[in-house]
């Protein structure tokens, strides 16, 4: 039985929200979910993006590639999601005035770190893709499993109301018969760092109201 047959949606809890609200919710999830959960949800979403769009994002994120990834296909959604995670983590460190990575140390004495020129949040929120990514994040089985069985289930009552309405299967329109394979933690980085920046973006604070 496939993952999408295991998750049987009785109602669509976010169908009535506006595009702006959906994007605000996406930003909230970017800012608060563990980075490993976001990475896995993005990998699934990127697989459905047109190849050319993936390649354009990939080209901009090349400064975050490891040497072992140099030969990766430039439209591989899993690698792309990994690069986005690294770029978001780098953005957060810079926002906090901290970057202790080896590459930052090496480039500091020579030239500007090329990663500093990458606008990871701008890539995610560009007009051509943000609505698509917002929809996929809200519909993601990875995110849903995190809130139902993973770490997010512990504090879901303290989340904005729309989180419970969207992801809590108890009386909110979602029903599951068990979905293995998603632990909400980290095959990628072991847990995450409490959200990418915990704040908002472009007027969206992702908190109450939506």
C-alpha positions in Angstrom: 0.0 0.0 0.0 1.5 3.3 -1.0 2.0 6.3 1.3 -0.8 8.3 -0.4 -3.3 5.5 0.1 -2.4 5.2 3.8 -3.2 8.8 4.4 -6.9 9.2 3.6 -8.1 12.7 3.7 -11.8 13.1 4.6 -11.7 16.9 4.2 -9.3 19.5 3.0 -8.6 21.6 6.0 -6.8 24.4 4.2 -8.7 24.6 0.9 -10.5 27.8 1.9 -7.4 29.8 2.8 -6.1 32.4 0.5 -2.8 32.1 -1.4 -1.2 34.7 1.0 -2.3 32.7 4.0 -1.0 29.5 2.5 2.4 31.1 1.9 2.4 32.5 5.4 1.8 29.0 6.8 4.6 27.7 4.6 7.0 30.3 6.0 5.9 29.5 9.6 6.8 25.8 8.9 10.1 26.8 7.5 10.9 28.9 10.6 9.8 26.3 13.2 10.1 22.7 11.9 13.4 20.8 12.4 15.6 21.2 9.3 15.5 17.5 8.6 11.7 17.5 8.3 11.8 20.5 6.0 14.5 18.9 3.9 12.5 15.7 3.4 9.3 17.6 2.6 11.2 19.8 0.1 12.8 16.8 -1.6 9.3 15.4 -2.3 8.1 18.8 -3.5 11.2 19.4 -5.7 10.6 16.1 -7.5 7.5 17.6 -8.9 9.0 20.9 -10.0 9.9 21.3 -13.7 13.4 20.2 -14.4 14.5 23.6 -15.6 13.4 25.3 -12.3 15.3 22.7 -10.3 18.4 23.3 -12.4 18.2 27.1 -12.0 17.9 26.7 -8.2 20.7 24.1 -8.2 23.0 26.5 -10.1 22.5 29.2 -7.5 23.1 26.8 -4.6 26.4 25.4 -5.9 28.5 27.1 -3.3 26.9 24.8 -0.7 27.9 21.6 -2.6 30.3 19.2 -1.0 33.2 17.7 -3.1 31.4 14.4 -3.1 28.4 15.9 -4.7 30.1 17.6 -7.6 29.0 14.9 -9.9 25.4 14.8 -8.8 22.8 15.4 -11.4 21.9 19.1 -11.5 18.2 18.4 -11.2 18.4 15.8 -8.4 15.6 16.8 -5.9 17.2 15.1 -2.9 20.5 16.9 -3.4 18.7 20.2 -4.1 16.8 19.9 -0.8 20.0 19.2 1.0 21.6 22.3 -0.5 18.6 24.4 0.5 18.9 23.1 4.1 22.6 24.1 4.2 21.9 27.5 2.7 19.1 28.1 5.2 21.4 27.1 8.1 24.1 29.4 6.8 21.6 32.3 6.5 20.6 31.7 10.1 24.2 31.7 11.4 24.9 34.9 9.5 21.8 36.5 10.9 23.0 35.6 14.4 26.5 36.8 13.6 28.0 33.3 13.9 29.7 31.2 11.3 32.4 28.7 12.5 32.4 26.5 9.4 35.8 25.5 7.9 35.0 27.2 4.6 34.2 30.5 6.3 37.5 30.4 8.1 39.4 29.7 4.9 37.7 32.4 2.9 37.9 35.1 5.6 41.6 35.7 5.0 41.3 35.7 1.2 38.0 36.8 -0.1 34.3 36.9 0.7 32.6 33.6 1.3 30.7 32.8 -1.9 27.9 31.3 0.1 27.1 34.8 1.5 25.8 35.9 -1.9 23.1 33.1 -2.0 19.6 34.3 -1.0 18.1 30.9 0.0 14.9 32.4 1.3 14.5 34.4 -1.8 14.9 31.2 -3.9 12.1 29.5 -1.9 9.8 32.5 -2.0 10.2 33.5 -5.6 6.9 34.0 -7.3 7.3 31.2 -9.8 7.6 28.5 -7.1 6.4 29.7 -3.7 2.7 28.8 -4.2 3.7 25.4 -5.4 6.0 24.8 -2.4 3.5 26.1 0.1 0.9 23.7 -1.2 3.3 20.7 -1.1 4.5 21.6 2.4 1.0 21.8 3.8 0.1 18.5 2.2 3.3 16.7 3.0 3.0 13.3 4.7 6.4 14.0 6.3 5.2 17.1 8.0 1.9 15.4 8.9 3.7 12.5 10.5 5.9 14.9 12.5 2.9 16.5 14.0 1.0 13.3 14.5 3.7 11.0 15.8 7.0 12.9 15.9 8.3 15.7 18.0 5.6 18.0 16.9 2.9 15.9 18.5 4.2 16.9 21.9 3.5 20.6 21.6 0.8 20.7 18.9 -1.6 22.3 21.4 0.6 25.3 21.7 0.9 25.8 17.9 -1.3 28.3 16.0 -4.8 26.9 15.6 -4.4 26.2 11.9 -1.6 23.7 12.7 -4.0 21.5 14.6 -6.7 22.0 12.1 -4.4 20.9 9.3 -2.3 18.2 10.8 -4.0 16.9 14.0 -6.0 13.8 12.9 -8.2 13.9 15.9 -11.5 15.4 14.8 -9.9 17.7 12.3 -10.5 15.9 9.0 -7.5 13.7 8.7 -7.3 10.0 9.2 -4.4 7.7 9.0 -3.8 3.9 9.0 -0.1 4.2 9.8 2.6 5.5 7.7 6.0 4.0 8.3 9.3 5.5 7.2 8.9 9.0 8.6 10.3 9.6 12.0 10.2 13.4 11.9 13.8 13.5 13.0 16.8 13.2 11.0 18.2 10.9 8.5 19.7 14.1 7.2 21.0 16.0 10.2 19.8 14.3 13.3 17.2 16.7 14.4 17.6 20.3 13.3 18.1 23.5 15.1 14.6 24.6 16.1 13.6 26.2 12.9 15.5 28.2 10.3 15.1 31.6 11.9 12.0 31.5 14.2 10.9 34.8 12.8 9.0 36.0 9.8 9.6 37.1 6.3 8.2 39.8 4.2 5.4 40.6 6.6 4.5 37.0 7.3 5.0 36.0 10.9 3.3 32.7 10.6 1.9 33.0 14.1 -1.7 33.5 15.0 -4.2 34.9 12.6 -3.8 32.3 9.9 
